[in-house]
Amino acid sequence: METISFDKKIIENYIESIRPPVELRKSVDLGCSFENNEVVLFEIRPQWNDETKFHKYPFVKAKFVKSQKIWKIYWLRADGKWELYEPNPIVHSINSFIEIVEEDEHGCFRG
């Protein structure tokens, strides 16, 4: 699990680097979660009719396949189903995953 811990720190640093300015974070923010060899990046927004309640809206997921030492990248379709990201569904490092998310060549992750 040493690799996952190292990769977790890389993702946390990445999220911190792209978060909106502090004064906007009550309206929109970014976060990440880690569970079962998966990392999910999401937006955090207040509920439209109750600004004291916040919701997480995932936009990209990467799953680490330990036996192959690869990351599979998924995007969230409008119907709520995760789909492999084409044309680059597999990467060998978390840094490559971040590069693909940043490029967002097909507008699948953050529009």
Contacts in CASP RR format, 6 or more apart in sequence:
PFRMAT RR
TARGET T0000
AUTHOR 0000-0000-0000
METHOD contacts of the structure
MODEL  1
METISFDKKIIENYIESIRPPVELRKSVDLGCSFENNEVVLFEIRPQWND
ETKFHKYPFVKAKFVKSQKIWKIYWLRADGKWELYEPNPIVHSINSFIEI
VEEDEHGCFRG
3 64 0 8 1.000
4 34 0 8 1.000
4 37 0 8 1.000
4 64 0 8 1.000
7 39 0 8 1.000
7 64 0 8 1.000
7 94 0 8 1.000
8 34 0 8 1.000
8 39 0 8 1.000
10 94 0 8 1.000
10 95 0 8 1.000
10 98 0 8 1.000
11 32 0 8 1.000
11 34 0 8 1.000
11 39 0 8 1.000
11 41 0 8 1.000
11 94 0 8 1.000
11 98 0 8 1.000
12 32 0 8 1.000
14 98 0 8 1.000
15 30 0 8 1.000
15 31 0 8 1.000
15 32 0 8 1.000
15 41 0 8 1.000
18 30 0 8 1.000
19 25 0 8 1.000
19 29 0 8 1.000
19 30 0 8 1.000
19 31 0 8 1.000
20 28 0 8 1.000
20 29 0 8 1.000
20 30 0 8 1.000
26 46 0 8 1.000
26 51 0 8 1.000
27 45 0 8 1.000
27 46 0 8 1.000
28 43 0 8 1.000
28 44 0 8 1.000
28 45 0 8 1.000
29 43 0 8 1.000
29 44 0 8 1.000
29 45 0 8 1.000
30 41 0 8 1.000
30 42 0 8 1.000
30 43 0 8 1.000
30 44 0 8 1.000
31 41 0 8 1.000
31 42 0 8 1.000
31 43 0 8 1.000
31 44 0 8 1.000
31 56 0 8 1.000
32 39 0 8 1.000
32 40 0 8 1.000
32 41 0 8 1.000
32 42 0 8 1.000
33 39 0 8 1.000
33 40 0 8 1.000
33 42 0 8 1.000
33 56 0 8 1.000
37 63 0 8 1.000
37 64 0 8 1.000
37 65 0 8 1.000
37 66 0 8 1.000
38 61 0 8 1.000
38 62 0 8 1.000
38 63 0 8 1.000
38 64 0 8 1.000
39 61 0 8 1.000
39 62 0 8 1.000
39 94 0 8 1.000
40 58 0 8 1.000
40 60 0 8 1.000
40 61 0 8 1.000
41 58 0 8 1.000
41 59 0 8 1.000
41 60 0 8 1.000
41 61 0 8 1.000
41 101 0 8 1.000
41 109 0 8 1.000
42 56 0 8 1.000
42 57 0 8 1.000
42 58 0 8 1.000
42 59 0 8 1.000
43 56 0 8 1.000
43 57 0 8 1.000
43 59 0 8 1.000
44 54 0 8 1.000
44 55 0 8 1.000
44 56 0 8 1.000
44 57 0 8 1.000
45 54 0 8 1.000
45 55 0 8 1.000
45 57 0 8 1.000
46 52 0 8 1.000
46 53 0 8 1.000
46 54 0 8 1.000
46 55 0 8 1.000
47 53 0 8 1.000
47 54 0 8 1.000
47 55 0 8 1.000
58 76 0 8 1.000
59 75 0 8 1.000
59 76 0 8 1.000
59 109 0 8 1.000
59 110 0 8 1.000
60 73 0 8 1.000
60 74 0 8 1.000
60 75 0 8 1.000
60 76 0 8 1.000
60 85 0 8 1.000
60 101 0 8 1.000
60 108 0 8 1.000
60 109 0 8 1.000
61 73 0 8 1.000
61 74 0 8 1.000
61 75 0 8 1.000
61 76 0 8 1.000
61 82 0 8 1.000
62 71 0 8 1.000
62 72 0 8 1.000
62 73 0 8 1.000
62 74 0 8 1.000
62 91 0 8 1.000
62 94 0 8 1.000
62 97 0 8 1.000
63 71 0 8 1.000
63 72 0 8 1.000
63 74 0 8 1.000
64 70 0 8 1.000
64 71 0 8 1.000
65 71 0 8 1.000
65 72 0 8 1.000
69 92 0 8 1.000
70 90 0 8 1.000
70 91 0 8 1.000
70 92 0 8 1.000
71 90 0 8 1.000
71 91 0 8 1.000
71 92 0 8 1.000
71 93 0 8 1.000
71 94 0 8 1.000
71 96 0 8 1.000
71 97 0 8 1.000
72 84 0 8 1.000
72 89 0 8 1.000
72 90 0 8 1.000
73 84 0 8 1.000
73 85 0 8 1.000
73 88 0 8 1.000
73 89 0 8 1.000
73 90 0 8 1.000
73 91 0 8 1.000
73 97 0 8 1.000
73 100 0 8 1.000
74 82 0 8 1.000
74 83 0 8 1.000
74 84 0 8 1.000
74 85 0 8 1.000
74 89 0 8 1.000
75 82 0 8 1.000
75 83 0 8 1.000
75 85 0 8 1.000
75 108 0 8 1.000
75 109 0 8 1.000
76 82 0 8 1.000
76 83 0 8 1.000
77 83 0 8 1.000
85 100 0 8 1.000
85 106 0 8 1.000
85 108 0 8 1.000
86 106 0 8 1.000
88 100 0 8 1.000
91 97 0 8 1.000
91 100 0 8 1.000
101 109 0 8 1.000
104 110 0 8 1.000
104 111 0 8 1.000
END
